Amino acid sequence: MIDNFRHKGMRKRLVEQLAEKGISDQRVLEAIMNVPRHFFLDNAFAKQAYSDTAFQIGAGQTISQPYTVAFQTQLLEVEKGDKILEIGTGSGYQASILCEMGAKLYSIERQRELFLKAKNLINELGYSPKLKYGDGFEGWEAFAPFDKMIITCGAPYIPEKLVEQLNNGGKMVVPLGAGPVQEMILLTKSKNGEVSQRSYGKFRFVPMLKDTEK
Ligand code: SAH
């Protein structure tokens, strides 16, 4: 896979567009500048990789629009060394952004084909998150608690187990809603474990589904 000056130029323009649309966390913009998004799409779509749109990644799933990735990542206020759980590895792009920002990342995907593909690609890029083929509704008990969580599929409700596995003082970003449109929720857990929520507008994700699929 090649990342040349043309790709870097397109990435720079994408970063400028995201900044214009209101993404102000420099670390998020830097990570988007550093991760070659075209690696996550089929070759035929290399150019479109740097337009601010979502794309099919196979198995009926999509890689989120760059603005959505940037928006969710910005809400998480990622710090180096944060232990983060992602639900919905998908293409592995969001996971790579979080790794690039220095997170200790754990990510779960329910579709085997996507899990395998993302694993290869993420490792090829030199990141080493822990990846799991499984159902995100269950969280990842063995490595809990997590400082932060990011759900990248539309959750019909906030999974109880995820809230339990979130550290006191932690935050979770979750697109909430059973229909085609979800409300972006930032859930925070106070130092003494009290949960509160704030809404950040409407987004569209593929649905969060139960169990795993071959
Ligand atoms: N973060 C991804 C976005 C992928 S789209 C990226 O950067 O490309 C959402 C993904 O969530 C899909 O791959 C879908 O298979 C997965 N998903 C849906 N329900 C899930 C669940 N219960 N557990 C884990 N993954 C799930």
py3Dmol code that shows the C-alpha trace and the ligand (Angstrom):
import py3Dmol

protein = """\
ATOM      1  CA  MET A   1       0.000   0.000   0.000  1.00  0.00           C
ATOM      2  CA  ILE A   2       1.254   3.407  -0.988  1.00  0.00           C
ATOM      3  CA  ASP A   3       0.802   6.708   0.787  1.00  0.00           C
ATOM      4  CA  ASN A   4       2.202   9.398  -1.514  1.00  0.00           C
ATOM      5  CA  PHE A   5       2.244  13.205  -1.619  1.00  0.00           C
ATOM      6  CA  ARG A   6      -1.122  13.279  -3.452  1.00  0.00           C
ATOM      7  CA  HIS A   7      -2.764  11.328  -0.641  1.00  0.00           C
ATOM      8  CA  LYS A   8      -1.120  13.607   1.916  1.00  0.00           C
ATOM      9  CA  GLY A   9      -2.368  16.658   0.010  1.00  0.00           C
ATOM     10  CA  MET A  10      -5.924  15.310  -0.026  1.00  0.00           C
ATOM     11  CA  ARG A  11      -5.667  14.574   3.698  1.00  0.00           C
ATOM     12  CA  LYS A  12      -4.532  18.098   4.390  1.00  0.00           C
ATOM     13  CA  ARG A  13      -7.588  19.466   2.575  1.00  0.00           C
ATOM     14  CA  LEU A  14      -9.844  17.086   4.508  1.00  0.00           C
ATOM     15  CA  VAL A  15      -8.354  18.311   7.789  1.00  0.00           C
ATOM     16  CA  GLU A  16      -8.981  21.913   6.715  1.00  0.00           C
ATOM     17  CA  GLN A  17     -12.619  21.076   5.931  1.00  0.00           C
ATOM     18  CA  LEU A  18     -13.076  19.392   9.313  1.00  0.00           C
ATOM     19  CA  ALA A  19     -11.618  22.430  11.063  1.00  0.00           C
ATOM     20  CA  GLU A  20     -14.065  24.643   9.141  1.00  0.00           C
ATOM     21  CA  LYS A  21     -16.925  22.400  10.235  1.00  0.00           C
ATOM     22  CA  GLY A  22     -15.979  23.000  13.864  1.00  0.00           C
ATOM     23  CA  ILE A  23     -13.459  20.321  14.849  1.00  0.00           C
ATOM     24  CA  SER A  24     -11.009  22.207  17.045  1.00  0.00           C
ATOM     25  CA  ASP A  25      -9.074  19.517  18.952  1.00  0.00           C
ATOM     26  CA  GLN A  26      -5.641  19.724  17.317  1.00  0.00           C
ATOM     27  CA  ARG A  27      -4.734  16.197  18.406  1.00  0.00           C
ATOM     28  CA  VAL A  28      -7.768  14.838  16.546  1.00  0.00           C
ATOM     29  CA  LEU A  29      -6.866  16.800  13.397  1.00  0.00           C
ATOM     30  CA  GLU A  30      -3.248  15.651  13.656  1.00  0.00           C
ATOM     31  CA  ALA A  31      -4.295  11.998  13.894  1.00  0.00           C
ATOM     32  CA  ILE A  32      -6.527  12.385  10.823  1.00  0.00           C
ATOM     33  CA  MET A  33      -3.540  13.939   9.015  1.00  0.00           C
ATOM     34  CA  ASN A  34      -1.348  10.982  10.005  1.00  0.00           C
ATOM     35  CA  VAL A  35      -3.616   7.976   9.319  1.00  0.00           C
ATOM     36  CA  PRO A  36      -3.924   7.045   5.610  1.00  0.00           C
ATOM     37  CA  ARG A  37      -7.718   6.666   5.290  1.00  0.00           C
ATOM     38  CA  HIS A  38      -7.470   5.290   1.738  1.00  0.00           C
ATOM     39  CA  PHE A  39      -5.929   2.077   3.130  1.00  0.00           C
ATOM     40  CA  PHE A  40      -9.318   1.328   4.695  1.00  0.00           C
ATOM     41  CA  LEU A  41     -11.300   1.466   1.448  1.00  0.00           C
ATOM     42  CA  ASP A  42     -11.058  -0.712  -1.625  1.00  0.00           C
ATOM     43  CA  ASN A  43      -8.501   0.524  -4.146  1.00  0.00           C
ATOM     44  CA  ALA A  44     -11.149   1.821  -6.528  1.00  0.00           C
ATOM     45  CA  PHE A  45     -12.223   4.372  -3.911  1.00  0.00           C
ATOM     46  CA  ALA A  46      -8.805   5.805  -2.996  1.00  0.00           C
ATOM     47  CA  LYS A  47      -9.798   9.295  -4.162  1.00  0.00           C
ATOM     48  CA  GLN A  48     -13.134   9.276  -2.379  1.00  0.00           C
ATOM     49  CA  ALA A  49     -11.345   8.287   0.831  1.00  0.00           C
ATOM     50  CA  TYR A  50     -10.678  11.973   1.445  1.00  0.00           C
ATOM     51  CA  SER A  51     -14.118  13.345   0.747  1.00  0.00           C
ATOM     52  CA  ASP A  52     -16.129  13.880   3.909  1.00  0.00           C
ATOM     53  CA  THR A  53     -18.553  10.998   3.305  1.00  0.00           C
ATOM     54  CA  ALA A  54     -19.296   7.510   4.630  1.00  0.00           C
ATOM     55  CA  PHE A  55     -18.441   4.414   2.516  1.00  0.00           C
ATOM     56  CA  GLN A  56     -19.345   0.741   2.182  1.00  0.00           C
ATOM     57  CA  ILE A  57     -16.677  -1.551   3.642  1.00  0.00           C
ATOM     58  CA  GLY A  58     -18.346  -4.902   2.874  1.00  0.00           C
ATOM     59  CA  ALA A  59     -20.661  -7.137   4.915  1.00  0.00           C
ATOM     60  CA  GLY A  60     -23.309  -4.394   4.633  1.00  0.00           C
ATOM     61  CA  GLN A  61     -21.292  -2.060   6.892  1.00  0.00           C
ATOM     62  CA  THR A  62     -19.841   1.409   6.471  1.00  0.00           C
ATOM     63  CA  ILE A  63     -16.741   3.336   7.481  1.00  0.00           C
ATOM     64  CA  SER A  64     -18.096   6.435   9.229  1.00  0.00           C
ATOM     65  CA  GLN A  65     -17.839   9.865   7.618  1.00  0.00           C
ATOM     66  CA  PRO A  66     -14.584  11.621   8.671  1.00  0.00           C
ATOM     67  CA  TYR A  67     -16.592  14.388  10.369  1.00  0.00           C
ATOM     68  CA  THR A  68     -18.397  11.798  12.495  1.00  0.00           C
ATOM     69  CA  VAL A  69     -15.127  10.090  13.453  1.00  0.00           C
ATOM     70  CA  ALA A  70     -13.623  13.470  14.349  1.00  0.00           C
ATOM     71  CA  PHE A  71     -16.732  14.581  16.288  1.00  0.00           C
ATOM     72  CA  GLN A  72     -16.930  11.419  18.408  1.00  0.00           C
ATOM     73  CA  THR A  73     -13.181  11.435  19.037  1.00  0.00           C
ATOM     74  CA  GLN A  74     -13.258  15.098  20.059  1.00  0.00           C
ATOM     75  CA  LEU A  75     -16.086  14.420  22.548  1.00  0.00           C
ATOM     76  CA  LEU A  76     -13.969  11.704  24.187  1.00  0.00           C
ATOM     77  CA  GLU A  77     -11.118  14.171  24.966  1.00  0.00           C
ATOM     78  CA  VAL A  78      -8.542  11.454  24.412  1.00  0.00           C
ATOM     79  CA  GLU A  79      -5.369  11.629  26.493  1.00  0.00           C
ATOM     80  CA  LYS A  80      -2.240   9.538  25.919  1.00  0.00           C
ATOM     81  CA  GLY A  81      -2.518   6.285  27.850  1.00  0.00           C
ATOM     82  CA  ASP A  82      -6.343   6.347  28.148  1.00  0.00           C
ATOM     83  CA  LYS A  83      -7.759   2.842  28.219  1.00  0.00           C
ATOM     84  CA  ILE A  84     -10.529   2.947  25.630  1.00  0.00           C
ATOM     85  CA  LEU A  85     -13.111   0.395  24.511  1.00  0.00           C
ATOM     86  CA  GLU A  86     -14.543   0.732  21.011  1.00  0.00           C
ATOM     87  CA  ILE A  87     -17.670  -1.148  19.912  1.00  0.00           C
ATOM     88  CA  GLY A  88     -17.753  -1.770  16.145  1.00  0.00           C
ATOM     89  CA  THR A  89     -14.185  -2.105  14.788  1.00  0.00           C
ATOM     90  CA  GLY A  90     -15.555  -2.121  11.219  1.00  0.00           C
ATOM     91  CA  SER A  91     -12.770  -1.053   8.846  1.00  0.00           C
ATOM     92  CA  GLY A  92     -10.397  -0.293  11.739  1.00  0.00           C
ATOM     93  CA  TYR A  93     -10.116   3.393  10.833  1.00  0.00           C
ATOM     94  CA  GLN A  94     -11.523   4.839  14.069  1.00  0.00           C
ATOM     95  CA  ALA A  95      -9.420   2.314  15.997  1.00  0.00           C
ATOM     96  CA  SER A  96      -6.274   3.497  14.181  1.00  0.00           C
ATOM     97  CA  ILE A  97      -7.084   7.138  14.940  1.00  0.00           C
ATOM     98  CA  LEU A  98      -7.363   6.331  18.646  1.00  0.00           C
ATOM     99  CA  CYS A  99      -4.109   4.319  18.589  1.00  0.00           C
ATOM    100  CA  GLU A 100      -2.392   7.183  16.760  1.00  0.00           C
ATOM    101  CA  MET A 101      -3.486   9.459  19.631  1.00  0.00           C
ATOM    102  CA  GLY A 102      -1.774   7.171  22.131  1.00  0.00           C
ATOM    103  CA  ALA A 103      -4.807   5.339  23.531  1.00  0.00           C
ATOM    104  CA  LYS A 104      -4.536   1.821  24.916  1.00  0.00           C
ATOM    105  CA  LEU A 105      -7.271   0.510  22.698  1.00  0.00           C
ATOM    106  CA  TYR A 106      -9.640  -2.452  22.939  1.00  0.00           C
ATOM    107  CA  SER A 107     -12.137  -2.943  20.117  1.00  0.00           C
ATOM    108  CA  ILE A 108     -14.942  -5.441  19.483  1.00  0.00           C
ATOM    109  CA  GLU A 109     -16.522  -6.395  16.137  1.00  0.00           C
ATOM    110  CA  ARG A 110     -19.431  -8.827  15.631  1.00  0.00           C
ATOM    111  CA  GLN A 111     -18.750  -9.659  11.956  1.00  0.00           C
ATOM    112  CA  ARG A 112     -15.953 -12.150  11.518  1.00  0.00           C
ATOM    113  CA  GLU A 113     -14.942 -11.027   8.019  1.00  0.00           C
ATOM    114  CA  LEU A 114     -14.536  -7.407   9.137  1.00  0.00           C
ATOM    115  CA  PHE A 115     -12.749  -8.389  12.343  1.00  0.00           C
ATOM    116  CA  LEU A 116     -10.125 -10.354  10.374  1.00  0.00           C
ATOM    117  CA  LYS A 117      -9.647  -7.697   7.708  1.00  0.00           C
ATOM    118  CA  ALA A 118      -9.324  -4.863  10.228  1.00  0.00           C
ATOM    119  CA  LYS A 119      -6.891  -6.861  12.337  1.00  0.00           C
ATOM    120  CA  ASN A 120      -4.482  -7.334   9.414  1.00  0.00           C
ATOM    121  CA  LEU A 121      -4.658  -3.735   8.341  1.00  0.00           C
ATOM    122  CA  ILE A 122      -4.255  -2.225  11.819  1.00  0.00           C
ATOM    123  CA  ASN A 123      -1.222  -4.426  12.473  1.00  0.00           C
ATOM    124  CA  GLU A 124       0.233  -3.527   9.089  1.00  0.00           C
ATOM    125  CA  LEU A 125       0.017   0.143  10.085  1.00  0.00           C
ATOM    126  CA  GLY A 126       2.068  -0.696  13.170  1.00  0.00           C
ATOM    127  CA  TYR A 127      -0.610  -0.264  15.852  1.00  0.00           C
ATOM    128  CA  SER A 128      -1.279  -2.962  18.409  1.00  0.00           C
ATOM    129  CA  PRO A 129      -4.727  -2.643  19.971  1.00  0.00           C
ATOM    130  CA  LYS A 130      -6.473  -5.668  21.459  1.00  0.00           C
ATOM    131  CA  LEU A 131      -9.189  -6.796  19.063  1.00  0.00           C
ATOM    132  CA  LYS A 132     -12.023  -9.194  19.724  1.00  0.00           C
ATOM    133  CA  TYR A 133     -14.586 -10.982  17.595  1.00  0.00           C
ATOM    134  CA  GLY A 134     -17.654 -10.786  19.818  1.00  0.00           C
ATOM    135  CA  ASP A 135     -20.815  -8.974  20.862  1.00  0.00           C
ATOM    136  CA  GLY A 136     -20.267  -5.418  22.075  1.00  0.00           C
ATOM    137  CA  PHE A 137     -23.418  -5.533  24.225  1.00  0.00           C
ATOM    138  CA  GLU A 138     -21.335  -7.726  26.571  1.00  0.00           C
ATOM    139  CA  GLY A 139     -18.399  -5.298  26.782  1.00  0.00           C
ATOM    140  CA  TRP A 140     -15.012  -6.846  27.643  1.00  0.00           C
ATOM    141  CA  GLU A 141     -15.179  -7.882  31.281  1.00  0.00           C
ATOM    142  CA  ALA A 142     -11.624  -9.314  31.388  1.00  0.00           C
ATOM    143  CA  PHE A 143     -10.087  -5.869  30.775  1.00  0.00           C
ATOM    144  CA  ALA A 144     -12.636  -3.670  32.590  1.00  0.00           C
ATOM    145  CA  PRO A 145     -12.828  -0.986  33.804  1.00  0.00           C
ATOM    146  CA  PHE A 146     -12.206   1.374  30.873  1.00  0.00           C
ATOM    147  CA  ASP A 147     -11.538   5.121  31.102  1.00  0.00           C
ATOM    148  CA  LYS A 148     -13.504   5.810  27.948  1.00  0.00           C
ATOM    149  CA  MET A 149     -15.833   4.048  25.524  1.00  0.00           C
ATOM    150  CA  ILE A 150     -16.860   4.820  21.969  1.00  0.00           C
ATOM    151  CA  ILE A 151     -19.786   3.075  20.293  1.00  0.00           C
ATOM    152  CA  THR A 152     -19.641   3.351  16.495  1.00  0.00           C
ATOM    153  CA  CYS A 153     -23.009   1.762  15.693  1.00  0.00           C
ATOM    154  CA  GLY A 154     -26.517   2.973  16.530  1.00  0.00           C
ATOM    155  CA  ALA A 155     -27.400   1.588  19.977  1.00  0.00           C
ATOM    156  CA  PRO A 156     -31.122   0.944  20.616  1.00  0.00           C
ATOM    157  CA  TYR A 157     -30.400   1.611  24.324  1.00  0.00           C
ATOM    158  CA  ILE A 158     -27.280   2.151  26.429  1.00  0.00           C
ATOM    159  CA  PRO A 159     -26.020  -1.355  27.274  1.00  0.00           C
ATOM    160  CA  GLU A 160     -26.013  -1.847  31.039  1.00  0.00           C
ATOM    161  CA  LYS A 161     -22.802  -3.896  30.981  1.00  0.00           C
ATOM    162  CA  LEU A 162     -20.916  -1.110  29.253  1.00  0.00           C
ATOM    163  CA  VAL A 163     -21.977   1.384  31.915  1.00  0.00           C
ATOM    164  CA  GLU A 164     -20.830  -1.095  34.584  1.00  0.00           C
ATOM    165  CA  GLN A 165     -17.450  -1.520  32.866  1.00  0.00           C
ATOM    166  CA  LEU A 166     -16.846   2.244  32.678  1.00  0.00           C
ATOM    167  CA  ASN A 167     -14.495   3.689  35.274  1.00  0.00           C
ATOM    168  CA  ASN A 168     -15.637   6.324  37.747  1.00  0.00           C
ATOM    169  CA  GLY A 169     -14.657   9.635  36.164  1.00  0.00           C
ATOM    170  CA  GLY A 170     -15.005   8.025  32.730  1.00  0.00           C
ATOM    171  CA  LYS A 171     -16.942   8.964  29.579  1.00  0.00           C
ATOM    172  CA  MET A 172     -18.804   7.122  26.870  1.00  0.00           C
ATOM    173  CA  VAL A 173     -19.807   8.467  23.463  1.00  0.00           C
ATOM    174  CA  VAL A 174     -22.801   6.618  22.056  1.00  0.00           C
ATOM    175  CA  PRO A 175     -25.139   7.252  19.125  1.00  0.00           C
ATOM    176  CA  LEU A 176     -28.471   6.426  20.738  1.00  0.00           C
ATOM    177  CA  GLY A 177     -31.632   5.404  18.901  1.00  0.00           C
ATOM    178  CA  ALA A 178     -33.273   2.321  17.396  1.00  0.00           C
ATOM    179  CA  GLY A 179     -34.249   3.988  14.090  1.00  0.00           C
ATOM    180  CA  PRO A 180     -32.095   5.200  11.165  1.00  0.00           C
ATOM    181  CA  VAL A 181     -31.186   8.435  12.984  1.00  0.00           C
ATOM    182  CA  GLN A 182     -29.507   8.559  16.378  1.00  0.00           C
ATOM    183  CA  GLU A 183     -28.808  11.202  18.981  1.00  0.00           C
ATOM    184  CA  MET A 184     -25.115  11.543  19.879  1.00  0.00           C
ATOM    185  CA  ILE A 185     -24.931  11.114  23.638  1.00  0.00           C
ATOM    186  CA  LEU A 186     -21.988  11.858  25.894  1.00  0.00           C
ATOM    187  CA  LEU A 187     -22.466   9.837  29.069  1.00  0.00           C
ATOM    188  CA  THR A 188     -20.226  10.718  31.983  1.00  0.00           C
ATOM    189  CA  LYS A 189     -19.673   8.876  35.241  1.00  0.00           C
ATOM    190  CA  SER A 190     -18.670  11.067  38.166  1.00  0.00           C
ATOM    191  CA  LYS A 191     -15.901  10.201  40.649  1.00  0.00           C
ATOM    192  CA  ASN A 192     -18.535   8.625  42.899  1.00  0.00           C
ATOM    193  CA  GLY A 193     -20.231   6.714  40.099  1.00  0.00           C
ATOM    194  CA  GLU A 194     -23.180   8.963  39.247  1.00  0.00           C
ATOM    195  CA  VAL A 195     -24.160   8.808  35.595  1.00  0.00           C
ATOM    196  CA  SER A 196     -25.304  11.815  33.564  1.00  0.00           C
ATOM    197  CA  GLN A 197     -25.969  12.401  29.870  1.00  0.00           C
ATOM    198  CA  ARG A 198     -25.819  15.228  27.389  1.00  0.00           C
ATOM    199  CA  SER A 199     -26.949  15.252  23.782  1.00  0.00           C
ATOM    200  CA  TYR A 200     -24.881  16.516  20.836  1.00  0.00           C
ATOM    201  CA  GLY A 201     -27.188  16.363  17.830  1.00  0.00           C
ATOM    202  CA  LYS A 202     -28.284  13.880  15.216  1.00  0.00           C
ATOM    203  CA  PHE A 203     -26.142  11.355  13.312  1.00  0.00           C
ATOM    204  CA  ARG A 204     -26.691   8.226  11.217  1.00  0.00           C
ATOM    205  CA  PHE A 205     -25.063   4.883  11.964  1.00  0.00           C
ATOM    206  CA  VAL A 206     -25.660   1.254  11.020  1.00  0.00           C
ATOM    207  CA  PRO A 207     -27.507  -0.504  13.859  1.00  0.00           C
ATOM    208  CA  MET A 208     -25.852  -2.136  16.857  1.00  0.00           C
ATOM    209  CA  LEU A 209     -27.013  -5.760  16.657  1.00  0.00           C
ATOM    210  CA  LYS A 210     -26.939  -8.603  19.182  1.00  0.00           C
ATOM    211  CA  ASP A 211     -24.687 -11.684  19.028  1.00  0.00           C
ATOM    212  CA  THR A 212     -22.041 -12.423  16.445  1.00  0.00           C
ATOM    213  CA  GLU A 213     -22.238 -13.200  12.748  1.00  0.00           C
ATOM    214  CA  LYS A 214     -19.906 -15.357  10.653  1.00  0.00           C
TER     215      LYS A 214
END
"""
ligand_1 = """\
26
SAH
N -15.579 2.260 13.711
C -15.830 1.732 12.389
C -17.276 1.970 11.966
C -17.894 0.708 11.517
S -19.628 0.701 11.271
C -14.829 2.261 11.374
O -14.017 3.119 11.719
O -14.832 1.798 10.239
C -20.196 -0.100 12.728
C -19.683 -1.484 13.003
O -20.309 -1.957 14.195
C -20.008 -2.534 11.922
O -18.808 -3.108 11.479
C -20.883 -3.551 12.653
O -20.666 -4.891 12.235
C -20.446 -3.351 14.106
N -21.399 -3.807 15.126
C -22.763 -3.728 15.118
N -23.276 -4.264 16.254
C -22.207 -4.679 17.005
C -22.076 -5.325 18.285
N -23.137 -5.688 19.021
N -20.833 -5.615 18.724
C -19.727 -5.286 17.987
N -19.787 -4.690 16.784
C -21.011 -4.385 16.289
"""
view = py3Dmol.view(width=600, height=400)
view.addModel(protein, "pdb")
view.setStyle({"model": 0}, {"cartoon": {"style": "trace"}})
view.addModel(ligand_1, "xyz")
view.setStyle({"model": 1}, {"stick": {}})
view.zoomTo()
view.show()
